[in-house]
Amino acid sequence: SGGGDGDNHNKKNKKYPSLTKIQQSKKQEKHRERTSQIASNDSFGRKKDLALFLIDEIKLLTEMCRNRSVNAIENIENHFTYEMLLNMASNPWLPYRFRAAIIHFVICLYVDRFPQIPECGTPHLPEQIWIYGENN
């Protein structure tokens, strides 16, 4: 009978099949854990990249509105309402960097723009002035 060593090896595996199955299942479980960690890290990395991209987009829009660029402001304010931007800026679930970029965007788009005077009303002094001081 040629091949006696191979037969003994097969007999050992047949004698302890549960041990090899346990070892294989542990290896498979470790492989699944590593794969899920890599996938979750990769997913987190993609989400982080997306968040940084959105922040950079908001900064780009802010730069387009700087120096009171009327054409850019008129076009962009049709897409980003004041209320929507304030809601994003006050949302506690958004990252601080994103909220800070939104605030700068609001300042350039709605606050630092020309002309502000016609929408402010007519300037006037108050009719009465009350002066409070310490009584000695």
Secondary structure, DSSP 8 states (H G I E B T S, - for coil): ---HHHHHHHHHHHHSHHHHHHHHHHHHHHHHHHHHHHHHHHHHHHHHHHHHHHHHHHHHHHHHHGGG-HHHHHHHHTTS-HHHHHHHHT-TTS-HHHHHHHHHHHIIIIIS-S--HHHH------S---------
